[in-house]
């Protein structure tokens, strides 16, 4: 068989089908349209197989029902013998030989075309049985199958468990988050699991955050080097019994070397060793003259013995080049040249050093850089190209360097390069960066000098203009911190750099706390999307203010400052004299709060959001109490209370700040801070659940802080807040203030929190006035058109209730390059935000599903649209979410 990834470009799949000489393609109807058409290739779908099987079963049942039962007096032994005969007859009458072909897997080829590695049954069976023995697998084991089937390691991971009768849990076609994987490891009681090192590190991070290691006894990693720090983190957070590093090229049948270690032992070198031979294999570390090198000396790794592939399908010359005669085997065996530089360790294991050629591994896929270079050089306008692998915070990335022909512009060449890459190369071979150079650096010999190729830079760095003033520098620093990038120029567009409305709120808050002499609003950032534009606008407003300063009474200036320096609707960049609103008394319910109370929610007090934090040591509870009291006083939203009258009507009000239950409350249930000792994940789950259920809408508190003192000396801090008083933006504000206040107390200083923004009541009263306004009434025809009848989506049971507990989630992730294009390149090209692009994709998908040209969706927003009312909500804690219908066509 030949495994095919339907995500590969059609041209690559067509080549694999034709090159392998495949006679039959087994697929699914839903994938059929995405697969290439190959003349003479029979295509069978699984749906057709099931339908044919069902039809055969139905025919057999009818014949059996019509048959006589004259043989009812046959003995039980005779019946059993007949059953055995039927079972034997169901087996395929096919004699397998160890030299018969088992599968062909295509790997990257230096000529620009993938090459098929032919693996036979004998070496494959030997390898799987030997692997099961090394792993200690039995019928009681359960393996989580996680890897892509286009990767040869994936076939070891399903064949080996089945060889010993172990259980097998299969991942679906979506790439899971670490949270989803941990949940599956728990749910299926997985004992064995294999992951790439980088992903295993993400699982360890998640488990460490939750303090709840999955029940996995043995973790396998491979495909790329595992650094010692990452290995130690896996041991610390996941706490397995055994760890295994599986190494090997596809040509040597999956993992010819395995390093097995108890999690308590570890290693002293920079990367995890690649181990010792598996099964009937031999290894040699040789110099360029094929002579063995001493222990500790670097040489090239050669692998021989029974566990080798047959060679490259239809490529005898390439096979002879890589599979060489074994000079140490009198029987005439073969050795495979891996191209990997290694050395013997004192304990008999092999340590990996690096590559001897230009072949690299990215996320477990072995890639010939020459194939990518060939693809790029075929693009019209390209003179030459080079590709290298660079380290990045997210792991290795491919960087392509291209030299254009004279008179070919970057603007025309880059789109052509990206199009060719998308058409010709699978995702894991697509360069994350494309760099245009006037020429490639060369050595005196004329060979490419890869070491001097420049590091890639972000697309906005090409015309970088540095800040010129202190204000511009401080604004640039704020943008860099919020956007998570290293450099921002005064001409860089905030939204093209990845900014959005949520990140805009963080910028606004930080600008206020930086005390730059002006207030910033969301509409300011929308109108002036560069630092240069913002500072120019501020300067013009400042000049106008100075011209009229003599005519401004002192009382008016004082009033403007007491209102928080809010921005006027006229200019967006000056002070305002809007009347402050006190955070006290009754507060109108906002639309999202009214929606909440209209829903049939049986336990309204238990509708929370929460965050679990981890600390290396127990926290000081006296300091925690002071911090909680400070936050409760500072963020008025935490003092909201909700009551239902005799008519069922809900209202909200502020609890008086002087009577709010804090850490000194006599009633333990009203004490915001709870402290418990725990010793196991079960203890943590139990105490966290109690805390989540302890909130009280009427009496309070509406937030709970749970300090869990673990017996191992570490701590967990659960912060649970009722959704009625918090949202995603609020969490950022609350957690930043919690950390800043606690660290200030630890440092022996008095905590000073950033200035408050407007209270939630100011926004609620504004919405209440807006709801009765003529302006909103004028919008009514628009909303009625949006909500006009539309055919429902096709469902099996349209009457089924929509419960969150019954939902199923499908997730996908984009690689770094595509994410950057989505966040930065596409908005600049199309003049719209990423939300518009995603809604377009959703609308097309829903229309294809329903067969209707329109789709109706409910869109959520952060709801902090205070600019129109001159209300600053950037640091206000509360539930501001807005929801509104959008008709897509």
N, C-alpha and C positions, 0 to 999 in steps of 0.2 A: 504494500500500500504506500501511498504518497500523501502525507498530511498537507492540506492546503488551508491557509488562513484567508478567509473571504475579505479581510481588510486590506490584503495586498493589492497593488494596482493590477487591473485586468491583463495588461501586457505581460507582466511577470508570471501571473497564473497560467496564461496561455503557453508561455515558454516551458514552464514546468510540466504541463500536461503533455505537450508535444515531445519534449526531450525525454521524458520518462517512458513514452510509448504506452501511456495508460489506455486501457481498453474500456473502462467503465468509470463514471464519475458518480459517487454516492453523495447526495446533498439533501437539502430541504427546499420546499417550494418557496419559502420566504427569501432564500438566498439565490434562487435560480437566475433572477434578472441581473444580479451583480457579477455573475460568473461569465467568463468568455465562452464563445462558441468555437469548438474545435471540430473540424470535419472528421467524420468517422468515429467520434467518441459517443458511446451510449451513456445517457444520463438517466439515473434512477433516483427518485426522491424517497425519503423515509415515509412520507405520507402514502405514497403508492404501495410501498411494501406492507404497511399496516393495513391498508384497504384490501390488498390481495390476501393477506393472512386472515383478515376477518371474513372475507368471502369464502375462503377454503374451509375455515372452521364452521361456518354456517352450513355449508354443503355437507360436511362430515356429520354434523349433528342431525340433519334431516335424514341422511342415509341410516344413521344408527337408530333413529326413532322408528324407521320403517322396517328394520331388520327383525327377524325372529330371534327368540331367546332360547333355542334348543340346547345351547351349551351351558345352561344354568347349573348342571350337576357336575361340572368340571371341578376338580380339586383346587384348593387354594394354591398348592405348589405349582400346579399347571398354569394358573393365572399369573403367578409371579414370574414364571419362566417366560410367558408370553410378553409381559411388561418389559422384561430385560431385553427380549428380542426386538421389541419396538424401539427401545432406547438405543440399541446398537444400530438399528437401521436408520435412526435419525442423525447419526454422526456422519460427517463427510467422509466419503471413501477416497481419502487423499493421503498418500504416503509422503510424510515430510522427511527431508534429508537435511543434516546440519549445514550443507553447502547451498541449500535453496535460499532464494532471496526472501527476506522478511519485510524490509521497507527501504525506501529511498527518501532521504531528507536533503533538501537543498540548502546550501550555505552560500555565503557571499563568495564571488569569484573575482580574481584580480583582472581578468580579461574584460570585465564589464558585464558578464553574464553569470548567473548563479550556477553552481556545480552540484550535481547530485551525488551524495555519498550512499553507496549500496551496502547495506548491512544484512548478513545472513543469519539463519535461525540458530546455528550452533553457538557462535560467540554471544548472541543476544541471550539465549537461554542460560549459558554458563554465567554471564554477567548478572542476570537477575537473581539466580539462585545464590550466587556468592554474596551479592549485596544484601539479600534477605538475612543470610547468616550473620554478616557483620553487623547489621542493624539490630539483630535479635528479634526480628518480626515473627509473629505467630498468628494463628487464627483469631486470637484475642486482640490483635492490634487494629487500629483504625487510622488510615492515611487520608489527610486532606490534600486533594489534587488541585494545585493552584496555578501551575505553569501553563503557558501557551503551548498548544499542540504543534506549533511550528518549530518548537525548540526540542532538540532530541532528549534532553533531560526529562521532559514531560512524559515520555513513553516508558522510561524506567520507573517513574512514579506511579503509573497505573498497572504496569505488568508485574512488578515485584510484589505488591500486596496480593494480587490475584494468584500468584504462584504458590502462596502459603495459606490462601483462604482468608486473608484479612479483610476487614471492612474498608470501603472506599467512598469518601465524600467528594463529589465533584463540584468545583466552582462553576458558576454560569459564565456567560461570555463577557460580562462586564468586569472591569478592574475594581476590586473592592477597596474601600478605605480600611485603615488599620482597625477601626472600630468594628466594621462588619466582619473582618477576618477573626478578630478576637471573639466576637459573638458566635461565629460558626465553630471555632475551636472548642468553646464551652458546650454548645448545643449538641454537637455530635461526639463529644468526649474523645476528641482526637488524641492519639498517642504519638503519631509521627507526622511531621509536616516539613516541606521544603520550600524555601523562599530565596530570592536574590538577597545579598547582604544588605543593600540599602533599604529594601522593604522590611526585612527582618528588624532593622533598626527602628523603623516607624512603629512596628508592632510593639517593640520593647518600650518605646516612648509612651505609647498609649497605655500599656499595662502598668508602667511605672506611675503614670498620672492617676490611674484608677486604683492602684494598689491591689490588683486582682490578676495574678498570672494565670493563663489558661492551663489545663491539666496535661499539657504536652510533655512527654517524657524525652523525646528526641527531636531536635531541630537539625535540619540539613540546610546548608547554604552553599552556594557555588555560582559560577558564571563570571565572577570577578573577585578581586582580592578583598579579604575581610581585614580591615585595620584592627590593631589590638584594642584601641579604645572602644570601637564599636562592638567588638567581641565581649569585652568586659561588661559593657552596658547590657547586652543580651543576657549574659549570665546573671547579672544583678537583678534585673527586672522580671525576666521570664522564668528563671530558676528551673531549667530542665535538668534531667539526670545526665544526658549525654548530648554532645554537639558533634556534628560531622561536617567536614569541608569536602565536597565532591568536586574533583578536578578532571578535566579531560576534553580533548577535541572530539568532534563528531566522528572522525575517522577511526577513533580507537574505541568505539561503542560506548558512548555516553560518559561514564566516569571511571576510567581505568585506574585512577589513584583516589584513595580516600584517607583522610586524616580523621581519626576518631579520638575524642577526648572526653573525660569526665568534666562536667561544667566547673568542678572545684579546682581543676588543675591549670588550665590556660596554657600560655606560651610566652616566650621572652623576646621573639623577633618582632619586626614591624608589622608583618601580616601573618595570618594563620597559615601554617604549613599545608602543603597539598598532599602529604601523606605517603602511603605505601601502596604497592600494586594490589588490585582486586582480582581474585581468582587466578586462572591460568594465564598470567601475564608476566613479562619481564621488563625491567627498565634499566636504561643506561644513561649516564651523564657523560657526554663526549665533547672533545674539542673539535676544531675544524678539520683535523685529520682522522676523525672517528676513533680517537684514542681516549680511554677512560681518564677522567680527571680525579684527583684526590678529594677527600671530604673537605668541604669548606671552600673549594675552588669553583668558580662559576663555569658552567658549560651548557650545551644544548641538550634538552631532554629528548631521548628516543624511547619509543614504547614498542614492545614486540610480544610474541607469544600467540596464544589462540584467540585473544580478544581484540582482533583487528577487523576493520571493515574489508569487504572484497576490494574496494577501490572506488574510483570515480566513474559513474555510469557513462559509458561511451567515450571516455577520455583516457586512452591507454598511455599516452605520453605523459600526461599530468600524474597519473597513477604511478608510473615508473619513477617520476621525479621525487614524489613525496614518500612512497613506500619503497625503501631501499633494501638491498640484501643485508642480512644480519651476519656481520663478520665473526660473531662469537657463537654461531649456531652451525654445527657440522651438518645438521639435517637440512640446511637450506631454508631457514625461516626468513621472515621479513621484519623490518623495523620501520616505524613511522616517525618521520622528522616533524616534531611538534612546532619548531620555531620558538619555543619558550626557553628562556635562560633560567637555570635553576642551580642549586647546589645541594650536596648531601649534608644533612645535619648529623650531629654526633649520635643521636638516638635512632638513626636509620631512616628517618623521614626525609622528605624532599621539601626544600624551601623555594618558593617561587620568587624570581628576581624581576623579570620583565620579558619583553618580546625581542627577538632577534631580527624581525622584519617589520613590515608596516601593517601587520594584522592586529586588530584591537578587538576588545570585547566591550560592548555597550549593553547594559542590562541583561547580560547573559548571552547575547548574540555575538558570535565571532564574525567580524566584518573585515573584508578586504577593502582597504581604503582606495585601492586602485579601481575597484568597480564604481565607486562614487565619482572619482576623478574622471573616469571614462564617460560617465553619464553627463557630467558638466561640460566636458570638452566637445560633446556632440551638439551643444546648443549653439545656434548661429550667433556669431559675434564674439565667441570666446577664443582667445589665443592659447591659453594654457590654464591649468587648475591644479591645486594641491589641497589635500584634506588631511587634517590632523585631529587627534583626540585631546581635548583640554579638560583639566579638572575644574569643576565648578561647585558651588555650595550644594547642588542637588545631585552630584555625581559627575561622571564623565560625559562630556558633550562633544559632538563633532563640529568642527569649524572648517568651512570651505573658503579657500582663497582663490580668487579668479582674476585673471588678467584679460582685459577686453582688447579686441582689435582696435586699431586707430579709427577715430571718428564714430565709435559706438558709445553712446551715452549710458550712464548708470541708470537713468530713469527708464530706458527701454530694455536694458539687459536684465535687471533684477527681476522684473515680472516674468520674463521668459525662463530664467533659471528656476524660479519657484514653481512654475508650471511644469517644467520637465522633471523636477524632483518629485512632484506629486504624482505624475503619470508613471514614472519609471521605478521609483524606489519605495520599499516598504517604510513604515513610519520610523522604525528603529534605525534606519540608515539615512534618514533625512538630516542634513546638517542643521544644527540649532542656530548657527550664525553664517551669514554670507558676507565676506569681506572682499571688496574690490581693491586691487593693488595695481600700481603702474607697471610693476615687474616683480617676479618672484626672486627672493634672495638666493644666490648661488655661491658654492665653494669655488676655490681656485680650479678644482678638477672639473667644474661645470655641473656637479650634482646639486640637487636642491638642498639648501641649508635650512632644514626644518626648524632647527633650534632658534633661528632669528626671525621666524614668522611672528608678526605682532599679535598681541592679545586682542581679541575682538572687543569692540566698544559698542555701547548702545547706540541705536540709530540717531538719537537726538544729540550725540556728542560731536557730530561732525562739524557743526557750526556753533559750538559752545561759546557763549559770551558770559564771562564771569561777573558776579555782582560788583558794583562800583561804589556803593555806599554801605554804611553799617545797617541801615534798614533793609536794603536788598539782600545783604548777607544773612541777616537773621531770618528773613522770609525764605531764602533758599534753604537754610538749615531746617526750618520747619517742614518744608515740602519734602526734603530728603528723608527726614524721620518718618513722616506719615506715609510716603510712597515706598519707602524701603529701598531707595536707590542711592548710589554713591555721589552723584553729581547732578546739580540742576543749574541751568543757566537762566539768565533773565529773560531770554526769548523763548524758553521752552513752554509748551502748552500743558497746563495742569492735567487736562482730561486725556490728552494724547499720551501722557506719561503713565496712565493707568488710574487717574483720579476719577472719583464718582461723587455722588451727593453725600454718601456716608462719610467718605474720607474728607469731603469738603467741611463737614461739621467739625472734624478733628482739627483741621487747619484753623477754622474760625476760633475754636476754643483756645488753641495754643497761641494764636495772634493776640488774643485778649490778655492771656496770662503773661505774655512777653512784654506787655505795656509799651507798645511801639508808638503810642500817641494817637492812635485812631482805632475805630471799631470796624470789623469786617463782617459783611453779611453774605449769605449764599448768593444773592443776586449780583453782588459785586464780583464774585469769583466767576460767575457765569458771563457777565458782561466783559470782564477784563481777565482773560484766562492765562496771562503771563505775568511774571513779577514786574517786568518793565511797564506793562499796561496798568497794573494796580498802583504802582508808585506814582506814575504820571497822573492818574486820576486823583489820588490822595493829594498830590501837590497842587493841582488846580483847585480842589475844594479848599485846601488850606489857604491859598492866596485869596480866594473869595471871602473866606471867613475873616482874614486879617483886615480886608478892606472895609468890612462892616463892623469890626469889633468895637469901635468907638461908639456906635449907636446901640450896642447891646447892653441893656441894664444888667447890673450884677446879679439881681434876683433871678432874671431869666437864665443867665449862664449857670447859676447854682441849680436851678430846677432841671436844666438839661443834664447836668452831671448826676443829680440824684436819680434820674430816670435810667441811669446806666449808660449814658451816651448812646442811646439807641439811634439807629439810622433812619433818617426821614425818607418818606416815600418819594419826595421830589428829586433828591439827588442820589440817595443811596450811600452817601459818604460824608454825612454831616451829623450833628447832634439833633436830638429831638426832645420835645417837651411833653411826651406822653406820660400820663399819670400812672405811678407805680400801683401795683395790685398786691395787697397783703395776703400771705399764705395763712388764712384763717377762715373759720366759719364754713358755710355750705359751699359746695362746688358743683356746678352743673355736670351731669354725666355727658361724656363725649360720645360721638357716634359709635366708636369701637367698643366702648364700655356698655352702651345700650345693647349692642349686638350680643355681647357676652351674657347679659342677664336675660336676653330673650331665648337663648339656647337651652335645651333640656339637659343641663349638666347636673348630675345627682349630687356631687360633692364639690360645691363651688369653692370651698376653701382650699382644695387641693388641685389648683390649676396654676402650677408654679413653673418658674425657670430657675435653674441652679447651675452652680459652678463648683467643681471639686479641685482644690489646690493642694499641692504637696510640699512639705517643708522637711529639710533633713533632720531637724530637731524639734522638740516640743516648743510651742510658742508661750510667751509670757502672757498669762490670762489677765493680769491687772492692766497691762498695756492694751490688750484686746478690748477690754471693757471700756477703757477711755476712748479708744478709736470708734467703737460702736456708738457710744453716746455722742461723740462729735459728729459722726455721719448722720445720725438720726436727727440731730438739731440742724445740720447744714442742708440736708436734702429733704425738703418738706414733703415730697411725695411719699416718703417712708412713714409719714404720720397720717396718711389718709385712712379713713375707716368707712365701712359700707353697712347700711342697715336697710331692712325691708319692713315696710309698714303693714298694717292690717289688710290693706287693699292689694298687697303684692308689689307695690311700687318701691323701687330701689333708689336710695339717695347716697351721696357721699359727702363727707365733711373732713376737715382737719381736726385731729386731736390736738388739744392745747399743748404747746411745746413744754410747758412746765409740769404737765401731768403725764407725759408719755412714759410708758413703762420702759425702763432701760435696764442696764445690767444690775442695778441695785433693787429691782422689784421684789417684793416679798413672795409673790406668786411665781413658782418655778416655770409655769407655762407661759407667763408674760415676760420672762427673762429672755432677751434676744439671744444671749450667748448661752449655749449648752456645752458642757464638757463631758466627754466619755473616754474610757479606756477600752482599747480594742486589741485583739491579738490575731485576727484572721480576716480574710475577705468577707466571710459570712457576717462577722461582727460589724464590719464597715457598712455592708448593705442594710443590715437590720437597723442600725442607729440612724443611717441616712434616711431610710424610709420613715422612721418615726419623726424625724425632724421635718421632712417634707409634708407630713400630715398634720403638723402642729399649728399651722397658721390659722388665724381667726379673723374673718372679714370685719366683724362688728367690734370686738374687744381688742384686737391686735394681739401680738404684733403681726405685721404683714411681711416681715422678713425674719429669717432665722440664721444665726451663725453657729455652726457646730464644729467644735474643736475636738478632734479625735487623736488621743495620745496613744500611739502604737507601741507595743512592747519592744519593738526593735529600736526604739529611740526616735523614730521619725514621727511626723504628724501629718494629718489631713485636715484641711479647713473647708467645710462645705458652706457655701453661701446660697441660701434658697430664698427667693423673693416671689411673691404672688404676681402673676402676669398683669393684673390690674394696675400695678404701680411700676412696671419696668418693661423695657424693650432692649433691642440690641445696642442702640446708642447709649442708653442708660448704663448698661453693663460696663462699657469702656470707662465711663466717667466714675462709676462707683468703685470699680476695682483699682483704677489709678489712684483715687483718693484714699482707699483703704491701705494700699501699699505705701503711699507717701506718708500718711499719718503714722503708721506703725514704725516705719524706718526712722522717722523724726524722733519718736519716743526712744527708740533703741539708741539713737545718737545723742540722747540727752537734751534735745531741743523741743520747744513747743511746736506742735503741728500748725502750719498755716496753709489752709486749703485755698485753691483758686476762687476768684469772685463768683458769686452765684449768678446764674442767668435768671430769666423771668420764672415765676412759680407756675406750676401746672394750671392753677386756677385762672391765670391770665389767658391762657390758650383756650380753656374750656368756656370761659365767658365770651371770648371772641367768636368761637364756633356757634354758641347759642345765638348771638346777635346775627351772625351770617346766615343762620338757618331761616331766619324770618325776613331776610332782606329781599328787596326787589331784584337785585343783581342775581341772586341765586334762583329766584323764580323765573328769570329770563332764560336760565340754562335748562329748565325743565324739559322743553321739547328735545334738546340734544340727548339727555339721559333716557328719555322714552324711546328714542330711535335706537340708542345703544342696546336697550333691553328688549327690542322687538323680538317676536317669536323666531326661533331658529331650530332646525331639526336636532334632536338629541343625538349624542354619540351612540353608536351601535353597542349595545350591552346584552349579555345573556339574560339578565333580570333587571329591567329598568326600575322595578319597585323595591329593590333591595336597599335597605338603609345604608347611608354612607358613614360608617364609623371609622374613626382614626385607628382604632385597634385592629381593624381588618385590612388596613392599607398595605400595599407592597411597593417597595421603592426600587426603581431602576436607576443606576448611577453610571456615569461615564466621566473620564478625566481626559484633559487635553495635555499634550506635552508642552514643555516650556516655550518652544518656538511658536506653536500655534496659539498658545495663551497670549504671548506677547503681541502677535498679529491681531488677535481679537481685541485686546485691551488698548493697544496703541496705534497699530497701523490702520486697521479698518475704520475706527472712528474718524481719523484724519482724512481717509480716502472718501468716505461716504457722507461725511458731515453729520453723523448721528452717533449716539452713544451705543455702548455694548448691549443695553437693554433692548433697544430697537432691533438690533441684529438678532438677538435671541428670540424676541417675539416673532420676528419674520420667520425664523426656522420653525417655531412652534405652530404658527398659523398654517404653514405649508404642510406640516405633518398631520395636523388635525383635519385639514381639508382632504388630504389623501386618504385618511382613515374613514371619514364620514361620507365622502363623495359630495360634500356641499362646499360651495366656494367661500363660505364665511364660517367663522368660529367665534364663540363668545367665551371670554375668560374673565376671571376676577383677578385683578392685579393689586398687589399690596405695595405700599410705599412706606418710607419711614415716617411720613406724616408731619414732619417738623417744618412746615411751610410758614414760619412766623414772619418772614420778610414783609408779606403783604399787609400785616397788621402792626409792623414795627415792633415785633416781639422777638427777643433773643431767646432761643430755646436750646442753644448748643450744649449747655451743661445741665439742663433740667432733667431730673429723674422722673419718669412716668411712662405710661403706655400711650404712644402717639400714633401708632400704626393707622394708616388709612387703607381702605379697600374700595375699589370702584370697578365697574364693568368696562371692558374694552372689546370692541368688535373688530376682529381681524378679517381682512378680505384680500 
